[in-house]
Structure formats: C-alpha cells, structure tokens
Amino acid sequence: MNKSNTPERITIQDWPIRVKQPTKKSEVDRVLLLLHGHLGNENVMWILANPLPKDYYMLAPRAPVRLGEDQYSWHEIQPQWPDINHYQKLTEQLLERVDLWAEQNMIDVKKYDVLGFSQGAVMAYALALLYPERIGRIAAIAGFIPQSWKSQFADDFTVNKPIFVAHGKQDDIIPIEKAHQAAEWLTEKGAQVSFCEADTGHKLSANCFNGMGDFFG
C-alpha cells in the first residue's frame, strides 16, 4: 500500500485499472468494482467512494473503447442498445481480469460488490443478471436495464440480491421512468431493491450519496 493510499494504477491483460487498498481490517475480504459511465475513465469514480466502508478493496477499470482523450466507453453508442450477448462478452472480460488480480494478491472473496454510474450502471446490472453467483450487492446510479434484455431470461429467473438504485427526477439523459421500470422488474424477480430519488439531473444527489454509504455498510 502506498503511504497516501491513493489509488494505484495497474494493468491486467491490457486493461488499466486503479486499485485502492482498504484502510480498515475486516474478518472477510471485500471487493468493490467501480464502473464509470460513457466518456469516463478509471479516475472519475473515486468521488463516489467517500461514503463507502473503508474495509473494501476498490477496483476501477477503464472501459475498453477509446472515444477521445481520456474518454472511454464500454461500447459505442448505437441507435439501439446492444443485446445482452454483447454484455456477456464485456462482463466475462471484466471478471476474468478481476479474478486474476484477486488470485495474484491472494484475496479470498466469493462475490464482488459493484457500483456503476450511467453506462457503468448498465454494466452492473449485466453482471448481476449474467453472473448472479459471482455478484453480491450492486448500486446502480443513473442507469437502467434495456427492455430487450428482459425477454432473454426465463419466467422463473431470480435475482436474489440487494440492489440500490439512485436516480434524478430531472435526468434528461436517462429518464427516471427507466430506473423505476428496472426496479419494478428486479423486485418481481426477487431482488431487495432500495430506491433513492432526488430533484436533480444525471448525477448522484447528496441524500442518495449518504444512502449509498449505508447500503454498502
């Protein structure tokens, strides 16, 4: 661990990732993945980490598609949102790298928790749906679940995990109705959903910021 405990940059199979060590000991290892949104990078999510428990190992990967200087995306924006099969490949690549990091650092963890913003929240949802046995808690900030994904899962498919959803009522990028639709569908599938909303835009409000900290506590 570096003395200032600033996130350290590492590279795993050509993916740059920022890693922050826990500053508090816990009985079991805890790992939290920080997934940035469209045009973000591995440095932008750390402001959201302030209220989170200090016993987490935190990993912030850089999305693989470069769209500009220091601007990256999990995929290019298209008229229609990519099918769940596209996210199958993305999530598989992400977990492969995080698993390798955990193995190399002797981190004994059964499930990863995930915090995603916007397009990163869609990634968080994809991880929970495609690898429910590998993912623990997730927080989806200003995100949604593409409607076309829902028909890809059987009627008896379940999502038995805690999920924190935060969204702004004035979000003009992803309307809050889409967040409500995701929360309702997840609840129907057995998830324990906590929904936080505020009169703000495409960002995390102060009240939801604190609620997210309690959720991961």
TORKOL-4160 file (C-alpha; in steps of 0.2 Angstrom, whole numbers, padded with zeros to 4 digits, m for minus):
217
<pt num="1" X="0000" Y="0000" Z="0000"/>
<pt num="2" X="0007" Y="0017" Z="m0004"/>
<pt num="3" X="0008" Y="0029" Z="0010"/>
<pt num="4" X="m0005" Y="0041" Z="0004"/>
<pt num="5" X="m0017" Y="0027" Z="0000"/>
<pt num="6" X="m0021" Y="0035" Z="m0017"/>
<pt num="7" X="m0027" Y="0023" Z="m0030"/>
<pt num="8" X="m0013" Y="0013" Z="m0038"/>
<pt num="9" X="m0013" Y="0011" Z="m0057"/>
<pt num="10" X="m0010" Y="m0007" Z="m0063"/>
<pt num="11" X="m0013" Y="m0016" Z="m0079"/>
<pt num="12" X="m0021" Y="m0033" Z="m0081"/>
<pt num="13" X="m0021" Y="m0040" Z="m0098"/>
<pt num="14" X="m0020" Y="m0023" Z="m0107"/>
<pt num="15" X="m0034" Y="m0015" Z="m0096"/>
<pt num="16" X="m0028" Y="m0001" Z="m0085"/>
<pt num="17" X="m0036" Y="m0002" Z="m0068"/>
<pt num="18" X="m0035" Y="0009" Z="m0052"/>
<pt num="19" X="m0034" Y="m0001" Z="m0036"/>
<pt num="20" X="m0036" Y="0006" Z="m0018"/>
<pt num="21" X="m0032" Y="m0004" Z="m0003"/>
<pt num="22" X="m0043" Y="m0005" Z="0012"/>
<pt num="23" X="m0038" Y="0006" Z="0027"/>
<pt num="24" X="m0048" Y="m0004" Z="0039"/>
<pt num="25" X="m0047" Y="m0023" Z="0043"/>
<pt num="26" X="m0062" Y="m0034" Z="0041"/>
<pt num="27" X="m0065" Y="m0053" Z="0045"/>
<pt num="28" X="m0068" Y="m0057" Z="0027"/>
<pt num="29" X="m0060" Y="m0049" Z="0011"/>
<pt num="30" X="m0072" Y="m0037" Z="0002"/>
<pt num="31" X="m0070" Y="m0031" Z="m0015"/>
<pt num="32" X="m0080" Y="m0017" Z="m0024"/>
<pt num="33" X="m0079" Y="m0013" Z="m0043"/>
<pt num="34" X="m0082" Y="0005" Z="m0048"/>
<pt num="35" X="m0088" Y="0006" Z="m0066"/>
<pt num="36" X="m0088" Y="0023" Z="m0074"/>
<pt num="37" X="m0100" Y="0029" Z="m0087"/>
<pt num="38" X="m0099" Y="0034" Z="m0106"/>
<pt num="39" X="m0084" Y="0045" Z="m0109"/>
<pt num="40" X="m0077" Y="0042" Z="m0092"/>
<pt num="41" X="m0061" Y="0033" Z="m0086"/>
<pt num="42" X="m0053" Y="0024" Z="m0071"/>
<pt num="43" X="m0051" Y="0041" Z="m0062"/>
<pt num="44" X="m0068" Y="0048" Z="m0061"/>
<pt num="45" X="m0077" Y="0036" Z="m0049"/>
<pt num="46" X="m0067" Y="0040" Z="m0034"/>
<pt num="47" X="m0078" Y="0055" Z="m0028"/>
<pt num="48" X="m0092" Y="0042" Z="m0026"/>
<pt num="49" X="m0081" Y="0031" Z="m0014"/>
<pt num="50" X="m0080" Y="0044" Z="0000"/>
<pt num="51" X="m0095" Y="0037" Z="0010"/>
<pt num="52" X="m0091" Y="0019" Z="0007"/>
<pt num="53" X="m0084" Y="0007" Z="0020"/>
<pt num="54" X="m0065" Y="0008" Z="0022"/>
<pt num="55" X="m0063" Y="m0011" Z="0023"/>
<pt num="56" X="m0066" Y="m0013" Z="0004"/>
<pt num="57" X="m0053" Y="m0016" Z="m0009"/>
<pt num="58" X="m0059" Y="m0005" Z="m0023"/>
<pt num="59" X="m0055" Y="m0008" Z="m0042"/>
<pt num="60" X="m0059" Y="0005" Z="m0055"/>
<pt num="61" X="m0056" Y="m0002" Z="m0073"/>
<pt num="62" X="m0055" Y="0008" Z="m0088"/>
<pt num="63" X="m0068" Y="0004" Z="m0101"/>
<pt num="64" X="m0060" Y="m0004" Z="m0117"/>
<pt num="65" X="m0067" Y="0008" Z="m0131"/>
<pt num="66" X="m0057" Y="0024" Z="m0133"/>
<pt num="67" X="m0068" Y="0038" Z="m0140"/>
<pt num="68" X="m0057" Y="0053" Z="m0136"/>
<pt num="69" X="m0043" Y="0060" Z="m0125"/>
<pt num="70" X="m0046" Y="0052" Z="m0108"/>
<pt num="71" X="m0063" Y="0047" Z="m0113"/>
<pt num="72" X="m0068" Y="0029" Z="m0114"/>
<pt num="73" X="m0084" Y="0019" Z="m0115"/>
<pt num="74" X="m0090" Y="0001" Z="m0113"/>
<pt num="75" X="m0096" Y="0001" Z="m0131"/>
<pt num="76" X="m0100" Y="0014" Z="m0144"/>
<pt num="77" X="m0117" Y="0022" Z="m0143"/>
<pt num="78" X="m0129" Y="0015" Z="m0156"/>
<pt num="79" X="m0147" Y="0018" Z="m0161"/>
<pt num="80" X="m0152" Y="0003" Z="m0152"/>
<pt num="81" X="m0144" Y="m0003" Z="m0135"/>
<pt num="82" X="m0133" Y="m0018" Z="m0138"/>
<pt num="83" X="m0140" Y="m0035" Z="m0134"/>
<pt num="84" X="m0137" Y="m0044" Z="m0118"/>
<pt num="85" X="m0125" Y="m0056" Z="m0128"/>
<pt num="86" X="m0113" Y="m0041" Z="m0131"/>
<pt num="87" X="m0113" Y="m0038" Z="m0112"/>
<pt num="88" X="m0110" Y="m0056" Z="m0109"/>
<pt num="89" X="m0093" Y="m0054" Z="m0118"/>
<pt num="90" X="m0089" Y="m0037" Z="m0108"/>
<pt num="91" X="m0093" Y="m0044" Z="m0091"/>
<pt num="92" X="m0084" Y="m0060" Z="m0095"/>
<pt num="93" X="m0068" Y="m0050" Z="m0099"/>
<pt num="94" X="m0070" Y="m0039" Z="m0083"/>
<pt num="95" X="m0072" Y="m0054" Z="m0071"/>
<pt num="96" X="m0058" Y="m0063" Z="m0079"/>
<pt num="97" X="m0046" Y="m0048" Z="m0075"/>
<pt num="98" X="m0053" Y="m0046" Z="m0058"/>
<pt num="99" X="m0051" Y="m0064" Z="m0054"/>
<pt num="100" X="m0033" Y="m0064" Z="m0060"/>
<pt num="101" X="m0030" Y="m0049" Z="m0048"/>
<pt num="102" X="m0038" Y="m0057" Z="m0033"/>
<pt num="103" X="m0028" Y="m0073" Z="m0037"/>
<pt num="104" X="m0011" Y="m0064" Z="m0038"/>
<pt num="105" X="m0014" Y="m0054" Z="m0022"/>
<pt num="106" X="m0022" Y="m0069" Z="m0013"/>
<pt num="107" X="m0038" Y="m0060" Z="m0010"/>
<pt num="108" X="m0051" Y="m0073" Z="m0004"/>
<pt num="109" X="m0068" Y="m0067" Z="m0010"/>
<pt num="110" X="m0083" Y="m0076" Z="m0016"/>
<pt num="111" X="m0093" Y="m0062" Z="m0023"/>
<pt num="112" X="m0089" Y="m0045" Z="m0029"/>
<pt num="113" X="m0100" Y="m0029" Z="m0025"/>
<pt num="114" X="m0102" Y="m0017" Z="m0039"/>
<pt num="115" X="m0105" Y="0002" Z="m0040"/>
<pt num="116" X="m0109" Y="0008" Z="m0058"/>
<pt num="117" X="m0114" Y="0025" Z="m0065"/>
<pt num="118" X="m0124" Y="0028" Z="m0080"/>
<pt num="119" X="m0117" Y="0016" Z="m0094"/>
<pt num="120" X="m0107" Y="0008" Z="m0079"/>
<pt num="121" X="m0124" Y="0005" Z="m0070"/>
<pt num="122" X="m0130" Y="m0005" Z="m0085"/>
<pt num="123" X="m0114" Y="m0015" Z="m0084"/>
<pt num="124" X="m0118" Y="m0018" Z="m0065"/>
<pt num="125" X="m0135" Y="m0024" Z="m0070"/>
<pt num="126" X="m0127" Y="m0035" Z="m0083"/>
<pt num="127" X="m0115" Y="m0043" Z="m0070"/>
<pt num="128" X="m0130" Y="m0046" Z="m0058"/>
<pt num="129" X="m0140" Y="m0054" Z="m0071"/>
<pt num="130" X="m0127" Y="m0064" Z="m0080"/>
<pt num="131" X="m0117" Y="m0070" Z="m0065"/>
<pt num="132" X="m0128" Y="m0069" Z="m0050"/>
<pt num="133" X="m0117" Y="m0081" Z="m0041"/>
<pt num="134" X="m0102" Y="m0070" Z="m0043"/>
<pt num="135" X="m0110" Y="m0054" Z="m0038"/>
<pt num="136" X="m0116" Y="m0048" Z="m0021"/>
<pt num="137" X="m0123" Y="m0030" Z="m0018"/>
<pt num="138" X="m0125" Y="m0018" Z="m0033"/>
<pt num="139" X="m0128" Y="0000" Z="m0033"/>
<pt num="140" X="m0135" Y="0007" Z="m0050"/>
<pt num="141" X="m0133" Y="0026" Z="m0051"/>
<pt num="142" X="m0142" Y="0035" Z="m0066"/>
<pt num="143" X="m0144" Y="0018" Z="m0075"/>
<pt num="144" X="m0157" Y="0007" Z="m0082"/>
<pt num="145" X="m0160" Y="m0011" Z="m0089"/>
<pt num="146" X="m0163" Y="m0012" Z="m0108"/>
<pt num="147" X="m0180" Y="m0018" Z="m0111"/>
<pt num="148" X="m0174" Y="m0031" Z="m0124"/>
<pt num="149" X="m0164" Y="m0039" Z="m0111"/>
<pt num="150" X="m0179" Y="m0044" Z="m0100"/>
<pt num="151" X="m0186" Y="m0056" Z="m0113"/>
<pt num="152" X="m0169" Y="m0066" Z="m0113"/>
<pt num="153" X="m0172" Y="m0073" Z="m0095"/>
<pt num="154" X="m0184" Y="m0087" Z="m0091"/>
<pt num="155" X="m0200" Y="m0083" Z="m0081"/>
<pt num="156" X="m0193" Y="m0092" Z="m0066"/>
<pt num="157" X="m0176" Y="m0082" Z="m0066"/>
<pt num="158" X="m0172" Y="m0074" Z="m0049"/>
<pt num="159" X="m0161" Y="m0060" Z="m0044"/>
<pt num="160" X="m0160" Y="m0063" Z="m0025"/>
<pt num="161" X="m0148" Y="m0049" Z="m0020"/>
<pt num="162" X="m0149" Y="m0032" Z="m0013"/>
<pt num="163" X="m0149" Y="m0018" Z="m0025"/>
<pt num="164" X="m0148" Y="0001" Z="m0023"/>
<pt num="165" X="m0155" Y="0012" Z="m0036"/>
<pt num="166" X="m0152" Y="0031" Z="m0036"/>
<pt num="167" X="m0159" Y="0042" Z="m0050"/>
<pt num="168" X="m0163" Y="0061" Z="m0053"/>
<pt num="169" X="m0180" Y="0066" Z="m0057"/>
<pt num="170" X="m0173" Y="0079" Z="m0069"/>
<pt num="171" X="m0162" Y="0067" Z="m0078"/>
<pt num="172" X="m0163" Y="0071" Z="m0096"/>
<pt num="173" X="m0151" Y="0058" Z="m0102"/>
<pt num="174" X="m0159" Y="0043" Z="m0094"/>
<pt num="175" X="m0177" Y="0047" Z="m0088"/>
<pt num="176" X="m0181" Y="0042" Z="m0071"/>
<pt num="177" X="m0195" Y="0031" Z="m0078"/>
<pt num="178" X="m0182" Y="0019" Z="m0084"/>
<pt num="179" X="m0175" Y="0017" Z="m0067"/>
<pt num="180" X="m0192" Y="0014" Z="m0060"/>
<pt num="181" X="m0195" Y="0001" Z="m0073"/>
<pt num="182" X="m0179" Y="m0008" Z="m0069"/>
<pt num="183" X="m0183" Y="m0008" Z="m0050"/>
<pt num="184" X="m0200" Y="m0015" Z="m0053"/>
<pt num="185" X="m0194" Y="m0029" Z="m0064"/>
<pt num="186" X="m0180" Y="m0033" Z="m0052"/>
<pt num="187" X="m0192" Y="m0033" Z="m0037"/>
<pt num="188" X="m0203" Y="m0045" Z="m0047"/>
<pt num="189" X="m0188" Y="m0056" Z="m0049"/>
<pt num="190" X="m0184" Y="m0057" Z="m0030"/>
<pt num="191" X="m0171" Y="m0043" Z="m0028"/>
<pt num="192" X="m0172" Y="m0032" Z="m0012"/>
<pt num="193" X="m0172" Y="m0015" Z="m0020"/>
<pt num="194" X="m0169" Y="0001" Z="m0012"/>
<pt num="195" X="m0174" Y="0016" Z="m0022"/>
<pt num="196" X="m0167" Y="0034" Z="m0019"/>
<pt num="197" X="m0173" Y="0049" Z="m0030"/>
<pt num="198" X="m0170" Y="0067" Z="m0029"/>
<pt num="199" X="m0174" Y="0083" Z="m0039"/>
<pt num="200" X="m0158" Y="0083" Z="m0048"/>
<pt num="201" X="m0151" Y="0078" Z="m0065"/>
<pt num="202" X="m0139" Y="0065" Z="m0072"/>
<pt num="203" X="m0129" Y="0063" Z="m0056"/>
<pt num="204" X="m0129" Y="0057" Z="m0038"/>
<pt num="205" X="m0138" Y="0068" Z="m0026"/>
<pt num="206" X="m0132" Y="0072" Z="m0008"/>
<pt num="207" X="m0146" Y="0062" Z="0001"/>
<pt num="208" X="m0143" Y="0047" Z="m0011"/>
<pt num="209" X="m0124" Y="0048" Z="m0008"/>
<pt num="210" X="m0127" Y="0045" Z="0010"/>
<pt num="211" X="m0139" Y="0032" Z="0007"/>
<pt num="212" X="m0127" Y="0023" Z="m0004"/>
<pt num="213" X="m0114" Y="0023" Z="0010"/>
<pt num="214" X="m0127" Y="0015" Z="0022"/>
<pt num="215" X="m0132" Y="0002" Z="0009"/>
<pt num="216" X="m0114" Y="m0004" Z="0007"/>
<pt num="217" X="m0110" Y="m0003" Z="0026"/>
